[in-house]
């Protein structure tokens, strides 16, 4: 994760040094947009089942995580781009992605205590320093705070809401009419999901966890006012 952050900052610094003067006014002001994204979720984790259920002591650990991918997810964004000179802006906004990815964990070989976590409704509040390359083109580095809803299938307690940090790099083209097209690639590192059996089918001494992260590519189209 630190390597990704370093790379994004280095690219942004290089562009800042070598960019000619351009008119940031073409990009400034409020905007709204619709987006289409493809993203995938990866996770490490599994389950820990206590041997106390069989009269023994200690714990036995089994890891079995399968990851689902969601393609063609749609959402929206709203924000404001504040000019900071002729070739710099700060873009502040909120984006939303509607879609679900599933992470499955089995605590035993037979799958009798199979649990599926579902992650959906991703919301990110972001700030994006932006360099204007020309009157119609700009590039940016984005950092944001992200949240997502979680659900669970199985005889377990419900996990808490996900939160994490998003880093991204992107490019935006604005036409004279105010219509813009944005392309972006990013990465989100979420906190761990955890749950345990509710005593019906899965013992309360059995716990499940997953440490998810997601990578995405996004295309947006919208209007600057």
LINCORGI-V8308 format. One record per helix or strand of 2 or more residues. SS is the DSSP state (H for helix, E for strand). FROM is the first residue (numbers start at 0). TO is the last residue. If there is no record, write none. Layout:
# LINCORGI-V8308
<<SS	FROM	TO> <SS	FROM	TO>>
This chain:
# LINCORGI-V8308
<<H	1	17> <H	23	25> <E	28	49> <H	50	53> <E	58	61> <E	64	66> <E	68	82> <E	87	104> <E	114	131> <E	136	152> <E	161	173> <E	178	189> <E	192	196> <E	206	223>>
